[in-house]
Amino acid sequence: MWTADEIAQLCYEHYGIRLPKKGKPEPNHEWTLLAAVVKIQSPADKACDTPDKPVQVTKEVVSMGTGTKCIGQSKMRKSGDILNDSHAEVIARRSFQRYLLHQLQLAATLKEDSIFVPGTQKGVWKLRRDLIFVFFSSHTPCGDASIIPMLEFEDQPCCPVFRDWANNSSVEASSNLEAPGNERKCEDPDSPVTKKMRLEPGTAAREVTNGAAHHQSFGKQKSGPISPGINSCDLTVEGLAAVTRMAPGSAKVIDVYRTGAKCVPGEGGDSGKPGAAFHQVGLLRVKPGRGDRTRSMSCSDKMARWNVLGCQGALLMHFLEEPIYLSAVVIGKCPYSQEAMQRALIGRCQNVSALPKGFGVQELKILQSDLLFEQSRCAVQAKRADSPGRLVPCGAAISWSAVPEQPLDVTANGFPQGTTKKTIGSLQARSQISKVELFRSFQKLLSRIARDKWPHSLRVQKLDTYQEYKEAASSYQEAWSTLRKQAFGSWIRNPPDYHQFNDPALCLRLG
């Protein structure tokens, strides 16, 4: 029906055509990360998909995000008008929430076709059965999914892209990868970089000529089950062989690709020992900051949470009969481990039980594309050759949503690009995907629906602040509480006073 390469290509083309030059990396000097949500629609006749006659589906990018930065905790604001986390995955998900809000408005006002159809209860909706959503990221999410084993092999350079090691002994070559002793640049861009080439088993052979790699053949990546009997939270890297299915012969784990994300308090910690024992896997982590520590959980942790609670968040759950789940995650060409992805996104929550009706740990399909993002760190490094100056991460983040009004949003340091100290606090200094603006859009949706057609959860009590509306989504809050108790007990939560804002003008109209 669709392939990982088709999803990646669609997203790369959308990035090139629909996103403006403003906010993109400066050529040969900056790099960025890309993430997106793709809507896939199956044909109405539900024909069977066969190798001889694959079913044709419709694919559409409905949200997109770029970015590599987070703000420190000292810069957080209680007014909800700053983006705390501007990593591409988070920007894409918040942009997706904008899209969902718009689609709910279409459904509720009956103006146009929507992705939603009426649910069984008054005022609630559910996703059409012919639709699914696929998440794309040009790089593995920071945190647990990026703790990837490096294998010792022969002295042939290779790109660390991990496939089915047990069944494939071919190899792949590439260059411009940092040494194992340094943090991965996509997550800790300010640490020094040493470029090295290493060989890893399990991918098809390639020829390297003048720094350009040419594929000879590639097998497709498929998701697989977590190794039974292993508690990922208790694993140290010495135990990674059981999870990552060590390659046969002389190959052994000699080091790991490292994440800049730091273990949260109460989760134990990394040993910091040289080599493969540096990290402990399966732990909750926060994104690194430049001196000022952040309160933003790693993208691996957030995506694992989405796989249980859905991508819609608490506010939109008021209007939904079921959470909006991702059916698949596609990762672009980069250092990659299928087992690390499975562990980080699914395995850590696989034993969570007793969730409210509609919620559950999803059987997420995880795939990797063979296509490299042209503005990734690896690609830019390969192209810039001997260009002067350091290669640095782009400081801007771009949000794009498939909505009719202001689909684009370019931010830096959590505010719209160009914001000055004087304008902070004004409407013009709010990102379209900030908490306060998404809350404003939610309240606008409510204002366009007759009160007697509101969902029950919003009719039974008078609500005022962002926090009150979130807490009133009882099934979502119950699911989140269960997930924390059973899997993510050390999750860092912001104090309630960071969610006590509202929009007075809209509150008066809803009162």
Buried (B, 14 or more C-beta within 10 A) or exposed (E): EBBBBBBBBBBBEBBEEEBEEEBBBEEBBBBBBBBBBBBBBBEEEEEEEEEEEEBEBEBEBBBBBBBBBBBBBEBBBEBBBBBBBBBBBBBBBBBBBBBBBBBBBBBBEEEEEBBBEEBEEEBBBBBBEBBBBBBBBBBBBBBBBBBBBBBBBEEEBBBBBBBBBEEBEBBBBBBBBBEBEBBBBBBBBEBEBEEBBBBBBBBBBBEBEEEEBEEEEBBEBEBEEBBEEBEBBEBBBEBBBEBBBBBEEEBBBBBBBBBBBBBBEEBBEBEEEEEBBBBBBBBBBBBBBEEEBBBBBBBBBBBBBBBBBBBBBBBBBBBBBBBBBBBBBBBBBBBBBBBBBBBBBBBBBBEBEEBBEBBBBBEBBBBBBBBBBBBBBBBBBBBBEEEEEEBBBBBBBBBBBBBEEEBBBBBBBBBBBEBEEEEBEEEEBBBBBBBBBBBBBBBBBBEEBEEEEBBEBBEEEEBEBBBBBBBBBEBBBBBBEBBBEBBBEBBBEEEEEBBBBBBEEBEEEBE
